[in-house]
C-alpha cells in the first residue's frame, strides 16, 4: 500500500488495483477512514474531527493529483507523491 502523502501525523495511501469508487485511505494514530475522491465522502471508518478537516482540505487542494494516482494504481503503475498540507 503505497503512501502518497504525510502531514501532521496523517498518512495518506492508495492500494494498487483497488475496487471502485475511486478512493484513498487516511490513517491518524489508531484511526482510519476511506474517502471517495470525487465527493470526499467517508466510505468507512472515522478520523477525529480535526484530522478529518485537514484531510478534506488537503484532498480538495489535490483532487486532480488524487485522480491521476487512482488511474496509475488501477494500471499497476508507480504512484506520485502528493505535497503535504502546510
C-alpha positions as CSV (number, residue, x, y, z in Angstrom):
1,X,0.0,0.0,0.0
2,X,2.0,3.0,-1.3
3,X,2.0,6.1,0.9
4,X,1.4,9.1,-1.3
5,X,1.4,11.9,1.4
6,X,2.0,12.6,5.0
7,X,1.2,15.7,7.1
8,X,0.6,16.4,10.8
9,X,0.7,12.7,11.6
10,X,-1.8,11.8,9.0
11,X,-0.8,9.2,6.4
12,X,-2.5,9.1,3.0
13,X,-2.2,6.0,0.8
14,X,-3.8,4.0,-2.0
15,X,-3.8,0.3,-2.9
16,X,-2.9,-0.9,-6.4
17,X,-5.9,-2.1,-8.5
18,X,-8.4,-1.3,-5.7
19,X,-12.2,-1.5,-6.1
20,X,-14.4,1.3,-7.2
21,X,-15.3,4.0,-6.4
22,X,-12.1,6.0,-6.7
23,X,-10.8,6.5,-3.1
24,X,-7.9,6.9,-0.8
25,X,-7.1,5.8,2.7
26,X,-6.2,8.1,5.6
27,X,-4.7,7.0,8.9
28,X,-4.2,9.0,12.0
29,X,-2.9,7.1,15.1
30,X,-5.2,4.1,15.5
31,X,-8.0,5.7,13.4
32,X,-8.5,5.0,9.7
33,X,-11.0,6.3,7.1
34,X,-11.6,5.8,3.4
35,X,-12.6,8.8,1.4
36,X,-14.0,9.0,-2.1
37,X,-12.0,11.2,-4.4
38,X,-15.0,12.8,-6.2
39,X,-17.2,13.8,-3.2
40,X,-14.7,13.3,-0.2
41,X,-17.5,11.3,1.4
42,X,-16.3,8.8,4.1
43,X,-16.9,5.3,2.8
44,X,-16.0,3.7,6.0
45,X,-14.1,4.4,9.2
46,X,-13.6,7.6,11.1
47,X,-10.9,10.1,12.0
48,X,-11.0,12.7,14.8
49,X,-12.7,15.9,13.7
50,X,-9.6,18.0,13.3
51,X,-7.7,15.3,11.3
52,X,-10.8,14.8,9.2
53,X,-11.0,18.5,8.4
54,X,-7.3,18.5,7.4
55,X,-7.8,15.5,5.1
56,X,-10.7,17.1,3.4
57,X,-8.8,20.4,3.0
58,X,-5.8,18.6,1.6
59,X,-7.9,16.4,-0.8
60,X,-9.8,19.5,-2.1
61,X,-6.4,21.1,-3.0
62,X,-5.0,18.0,-4.6
63,X,-8.1,16.3,-6.1
64,X,-6.6,16.2,-9.7
65,X,-3.4,14.6,-8.3
66,X,-5.5,12.0,-6.5
67,X,-7.4,11.2,-9.7
68,X,-4.1,10.8,-11.6
69,X,-2.8,8.5,-8.9
70,X,-6.0,6.5,-8.9
71,X,-5.6,5.9,-12.6
72,X,-2.0,4.9,-12.1
73,X,-2.9,2.5,-9.3
74,X,-5.6,0.8,-11.4
75,X,-2.9,0.2,-14.1
76,X,-0.4,-1.0,-11.5
77,X,2.0,1.9,-12.3
78,X,4.1,3.8,-9.7
79,X,2.2,6.4,-7.8
80,X,3.4,10.0,-7.4
81,X,3.9,11.6,-4.1
82,X,1.5,14.5,-3.4
83,X,2.6,17.6,-1.5
84,X,1.5,17.7,2.2
85,X,-0.9,20.2,3.7
86,X,1.1,23.1,5.1
